[in-house]
Amino acid sequence: MVLKDIYIYPVKSLGGVRLGESEVLERGLRLDRRWMLTDKNGRFLTQRGHPQMALLQVEPGPEGLTVFHKNHPSERITIPYRPLTDSFTTVVVWDDTVEAQLVSEEISRWFSARLGIPCELVFMEESASRKLKPKYAVNGESVSFADGMPYLLISRASLDDLNSRLSSPVPMNRFRPNLVIEGASPFAEDSWKEIRIGSCLFRITKACARCVVTTTDQETGQRSKEPLRTLSGYRKNGTDVLFGQNMLLLEGNRIRTGDAVEVIRHQQPSP
């Protein structure tokens, strides 16, 4: 098995970026979900409620992140890697409350105009604390603005299995993984507990429950019923539809596409 693809999503719920290599950190891949859009009450915004966010693409550059509209590429703005204000605010991601830094009033106005909703762009400083829930943490790890875990892994064979059941195949970007594995059997990742990718060791914490974002075409922002409807027919556990595995980092500092993937430990079978 090998690491096929690496993806980051610097601004939560905007377009992803494919990388050839990346630094791995406790909170996730470098730059991954370190920025986030919130409403005026500080609550996080995502494609769940605003599918038009898929139309804003991000490109890391030497001075910062360039964001542009996929349908109107001339509409673009640069987000500096360091915020332009010294102002902090309290933001909410699910049931977590986090201190975040306001990036720029001008940049927030740009996003508000493009998305058609009042919003603010915030940044997560290294000093900000958003701890994993104790039942998943190993050493009191923190996470970025991601939904709940630092890393999301999916095998290519699992997507191929899903697409074999769909009348219109969907691309991997519907599931917004960080790491894509090639060479495993479909859903083999369900049984893994610890894996090594290159020189890095990861702990798998739980399966990823999927939501309406998977039904959003990342190129058009349009929604349909698939692939969630088909997935729910064979990947449902209780009320959750599962696809992919959440992980945290145990050791290591860099990964590259083509790195060997080795299963170190499997999940203990349920009694």
Secondary structure, DSSP 4 states (H G I P E B T S, - for coil): -EEEEEEE-SBTTS--EEESEEEEETTEETTTT-EEEE-TTSBB--TTT-GGGGGEEEEE-SSEEEEEESS-TT-EEEEESS-S---EEEEEETTEEEEEEE--HHHHHHHHHHHTS--EEEE--TT---BPPTTT-SS--B--SSSS-SEEEEEHHHHHHHHTT-SS---GGGS--SEEEESSPTTGGGGEEEEEETTEEEEEEEEEEP-GGGGB-TTT--B-STTHHHHHHHSEETTEEEEEEEEEEEE-SEEETT-BEEEEEEPPPP-
